């Protein structure tokens, strides 16, 4: 789920997954209530080593990258095929 939200640049879903927050404002203008970090594995990998952070970094989704790092995503995880980390993509 976390990786899918990162691939789709879906910040609202990502925040709900990571921080257990719900939108508290008008639709289309999310203002999030405070939450605590959930047990979602932000470093979950595909067979090739891709994480949510790899996908977000590759696509240039800065807000998603920020939230993943804030939630503890590891920027040093390497892809299986070429050894690239999210910073190299």
N, C-alpha and C positions, 0 to 999 in steps of 0.2 A: 504494500500500500504506500509506504513512504517513497519508494523508488518511482512508483507510478505518478504520484503527486509531483515529484521533482521533474519527471519527464514531461509532464503536461503543464508545468509552470503554474500549478494550482496551489497558491499560497494559503488559501483558506483551509483546504483539506490538510495541508502539511501542518499548519499551526494546530489544528484540532488533534491530529495524530501525535504530534510531539509534545504539546503543552497542555492538552486536555482543556482547551479553551473553546468557547462558542461565541459566534458573532453576537454583539449586544447592540448594534446600531441598526440603521435602516438598511434594507437590502441594497447591495451595490456599494455601500459605504461601510465596510466592516470596522468596527471598533471592538477590540477583543478584551474580554474580561481576563483578569490574571488567572493563571493556572500553574500547575506544577508539572515538571517533566514526567512523561509517562514511561512505560517500559518498552516502547517501540525500539527495535534494533536499528539505529541509524546507519550501522555499518554492514547490514545484510548485503550479501554479494550474489551475483549470478554465477553460473559455472565459469564464466570468463573473467570474473573478478569485478564486474561493474557494480558500483554502489550508487545510491541516490546522489551523492556528491559528485561522482564522475558524470552522471547525466546532466545535472544542473550546471556544472562547470563547462561542459562541452557546449551546452546550448546558450551559455552566457546569462543565465538566470541569477542575477546578483542577489536578489532578496532571498531566493531559495537557498543559495550557497550560504549566506549569512546565517539563516535560521538553522540550517543543518550543522554548521560549525558551532553555533551557540549551544546546540543540543548535544554536542560531543562527537560529531562525525570526525573520523580519522582522515586527515588529508594526506597521509603517507601510505594508504593502501594502494597496492600496485595491481594493474591489470595482468592477467595470466599471460596473455599472448605477447605483450610488448614491454611490460614493466612500467607503464606510464601511471603516474599518480594524477589525481584531479588537477593539480597545479600545472602539469605539463600538457593538459589537453586544451 
